[in-house]
Amino acid sequence: MTGVEPMIALSDVSKTFTLHNQGGAVIEVMRNASLSVAGGECVALVGASGAGKSTLMRMVYGNYLAAKGKVVVAGLDVAQAAPREILALRREVMGYVSQFLRVVPRVPTLEVVAEPLLAVGEDREAALARARDLLTRLNIPQTLWSLSPTTFSGGEQQRVNIARGFAHPYPVLLLDEPTASLDAANREVVLTLIEEAKDRGAAIMGIFHDEAARDRVCDRVVDVTGFAPRQAA
């Protein structure tokens, strides 16, 4: 990997939150965070609840603005980028599988999964074929494909979210507990999808509370506790 630019690179990143309902108090939650993820590598973020794992992921995705430092994804500094640049990055380069499915109501499940491919100009039939393949692999019954996933169980929604996140071959993937609450069969499918993404060169950053899953697919572990601001003695 020497000489190859990482797909994700954080340099001296800090994050604060302003509590407007508490007199504008500023709380520093992260200081001088630096890490990188290369193509074909999966890095797990670990640390106690509240340590900053989700905050770090949201800064990479552009939902949270870093207070200082650089958050570079595929050459774009998300901390300085214009909104249209971040939207283009999400459409073409960076996928995010969250724990919750957020889709427009009444859109059929097949269309929900195919949408990331259609958004980048993929042929409609090819996009739908990819969606069918993923829904089949993730054991979503064909009888549900024409229905909105907003009516599904939590486990079914999670699997639809995973199918949607893996539909387009994103060079960068952010995964928030992708195997949480899955049965053994579907957990195996998800781990295989992650391995396939690594094999094609995707750079993956994720939160994995499932230790066995983390040991199987992750190349490195980063403890975000080390990025916490030092408390005064």
VOGU-3710 file (C-alpha; in Angstrom, 3 decimals, decimal comma):
1> mtgvepmial> 0,000/0,000/0,000  3,054/2,278/0,229  2,668/5,370/-1,942  -1,067/4,812/-2,465  -3,345/7,581/-1,249  -5,911/6,313/1,284  -9,569/6,567/0,284  -10,469/7,946/3,733  -8,031/10,186/5,620  -8,731/12,178/8,772
11> sdvsktftlh> -6,013/14,583/9,926  -6,101/16,362/13,319  -9,905/16,438/13,332  -11,756/17,989/16,246  -15,480/18,283/16,877  -17,546/20,489/19,166  -21,268/20,815/19,799  -22,935/24,078/20,810  -25,775/23,659/23,326  -28,062/26,520/22,313
21> nqggavievm> -30,630/25,600/24,976  -27,937/25,889/27,664  -26,661/29,375/27,085  -24,575/28,497/24,048  -22,194/26,261/25,979  -19,624/24,605/23,722  -18,782/20,965/24,387  -15,648/19,467/22,850  -16,262/15,799/22,034  -13,266/14,915/19,857
31> rnaslsvagg> -9,734/16,265/19,504  -6,906/15,621/17,026  -8,417/12,507/15,474  -6,248/11,066/12,706  -6,762/7,817/10,830  -6,822/6,465/7,301  -8,474/3,642/5,389  -7,022/2,271/2,168  -8,846/0,614/-0,678  -9,519/-3,050/0,077
41> ecvalvgasg> -9,272/-2,450/3,821  -11,929/-2,621/6,528  -11,333/-0,634/9,711  -13,505/-1,083/12,802  -14,216/1,799/15,181  -14,462/0,659/18,795  -14,942/2,345/22,145  -17,514/2,665/24,890  -20,960/4,065/24,194  -20,618/7,826/23,765
51> agkstlmrmv> -16,921/7,656/22,881  -17,518/9,196/19,447  -17,793/6,312/16,973  -20,996/7,567/15,363  -19,819/11,173/15,502  -16,683/10,268/13,569  -18,681/8,350/10,952  -21,101/11,253/10,534  -18,218/13,657/9,968  -16,876/11,397/7,236
61> ygnylaakgk> -20,336/11,254/5,641  -20,729/15,027/5,903  -23,668/15,087/8,316  -21,521/16,718/11,002  -19,065/19,524/10,289  -15,608/19,164/11,802  -14,523/22,089/13,985  -10,966/21,771/12,642  -8,804/19,443/10,623  -9,307/17,618/7,333
71> vvvagldvaq> -11,763/14,839/6,474  -10,709/13,681/3,022  -12,755/11,088/1,129  -11,562/10,095/-2,349  -9,605/13,356/-2,590  -12,438/15,655/-1,412  -12,143/17,430/1,934  -15,653/16,939/3,261  -14,962/19,471/6,032  -14,582/22,222/3,413
81> aapreilalr> -16,731/20,939/0,538  -19,854/22,603/-0,812  -23,161/20,778/-0,271  -23,424/19,869/-3,973  -19,963/18,270/-3,802  -20,951/16,180/-0,787  -24,169/15,071/-2,501  -22,190/14,028/-5,593  -19,714/12,159/-3,382  -22,566/10,263/-1,721
91> revmgyvsqf> -24,181/9,468/-5,048  -21,066/8,202/-6,805  -18,404/7,293/-4,239  -19,574/6,847/-0,647  -22,330/4,564/0,597  -23,660/4,530/4,154  -25,526/1,601/5,697  -27,136/2,966/8,852  -29,165/1,030/11,395  -32,390/2,647/10,212
101> lrvvprvptl> -34,117/2,578/6,841  -35,154/6,033/5,648  -37,060/5,951/2,361  -39,959/7,694/0,666  -43,210/5,936/1,667  -45,103/3,881/-0,928  -42,031/3,292/-3,123  -41,739/-0,469/-3,838  -38,859/-2,308/-2,188  -37,361/-3,310/-5,545
111> evvaepllav> -37,169/0,354/-6,568  -35,733/1,364/-3,189  -32,824/-1,051/-3,605  -32,246/-0,183/-7,283  -32,345/3,608/-6,706  -28,597/4,125/-5,986  -27,772/2,499/-9,330  -30,402/4,463/-11,224  -29,071/7,669/-9,645  -25,691/7,155/-11,347
121> gedreaalar> -27,220/6,345/-14,728  -27,192/2,548/-14,634  -29,447/0,811/-17,145  -32,827/0,268/-15,502  -33,047/-3,449/-16,216  -29,509/-4,010/-14,958  -30,283/-2,018/-11,799  -33,444/-4,013/-11,137  -31,587/-7,276/-11,763  -28,968/-6,307/-9,181
131> ardlltrlni> -31,734/-5,390/-6,731  -33,455/-8,749/-7,271  -30,189/-10,582/-6,679  -29,499/-8,790/-3,401  -33,040/-9,163/-2,097  -32,893/-12,863/-2,897  -29,518/-13,286/-1,184  -30,810/-11,460/1,885  -33,911/-13,649/2,045  -36,541/-10,965/1,432
141> pqtlwslspt> -39,527/-12,897/-0,036  -40,405/-11,957/-3,600  -43,994/-11,343/-2,490  -42,709/-8,280/-0,595  -40,717/-6,688/-3,401  -43,694/-4,709/-4,749  -44,552/-3,338/-1,294  -43,051/-0,401/0,555  -40,410/-1,503/3,079  -41,863/1,004/5,545
151> tfsggeqqrv> -44,427/-1,705/6,337  -41,801/-4,396/7,052  -40,494/-5,756/10,333  -37,336/-4,244/11,795  -35,197/-7,162/10,627  -36,604/-6,998/7,103  -36,014/-3,243/6,950  -32,421/-3,745/8,043  -31,851/-6,252/5,248  -33,428/-3,913/2,681
161> niargfahpy> -31,123/-1,158/3,950  -28,121/-3,453/3,497  -29,246/-4,423/-0,019  -29,612/-0,749/-0,922  -26,195/0,087/0,516  -24,451/-2,662/-1,444  -26,348/-2,196/-4,724  -23,888/0,318/-6,196  -20,179/-0,666/-6,035  -19,196/2,322/-3,912
171> pvllldepta> -15,438/2,820/-3,555  -16,078/3,860/0,069  -18,527/2,220/2,478  -19,556/3,291/5,973  -21,282/0,573/7,982  -23,116/1,136/11,265  -23,540/-2,242/13,002  -24,400/-4,088/9,766  -24,953/-7,471/11,459  -26,979/-6,248/14,427
181> sldaanrevv> -30,105/-8,316/15,117  -29,585/-10,615/12,110  -30,057/-14,363/12,276  -27,115/-16,617/11,467  -28,014/-17,110/7,794  -28,445/-13,412/7,004  -25,402/-12,489/9,096  -23,347/-14,796/6,869  -24,737/-13,110/3,751  -23,776/-9,666/5,049
191> ltlieeakdr> -20,259/-10,738/5,989  -19,841/-12,236/2,518  -21,027/-8,960/0,943  -18,414/-7,093/2,984  -15,719/-9,510/1,867  -16,782/-9,088/-1,763  -16,614/-5,297/-1,389  -13,105/-5,568/0,046  -12,057/-7,861/-2,803  -13,120/-5,263/-5,376
201> gaaimgifhd> -11,093/-2,608/-3,539  -13,639/-0,734/-1,425  -12,388/1,156/1,619  -14,692/0,289/4,521  -15,100/1,923/7,912  -17,593/0,486/10,340  -18,946/0,087/13,838  -18,998/-3,616/14,688  -20,213/-4,638/18,133  -20,315/-8,222/16,868
211> eaardrvcdr> -16,774/-9,276/17,835  -16,766/-12,422/15,715  -17,846/-10,436/12,657  -15,193/-7,827/13,408  -12,495/-10,474/13,683  -13,531/-11,977/10,369  -13,809/-8,947/8,082  -11,834/-6,123/9,725  -8,134/-5,601/9,105  -7,598/-3,081/11,873
221> vvdvtgfapr> -9,343/-1,739/14,952  -9,237/1,939/15,963  -10,264/2,821/19,518  -11,860/6,266/19,265  -11,410/6,730/23,030  -7,933/7,907/22,121  -9,492/10,906/20,350  -11,367/12,123/23,442  -10,338/15,529/24,792  -8,059/15,206/27,805
231> qaa> -9,761/16,136/31,027  -8,191/18,692/33,286  -6,551/17,177/36,372
//
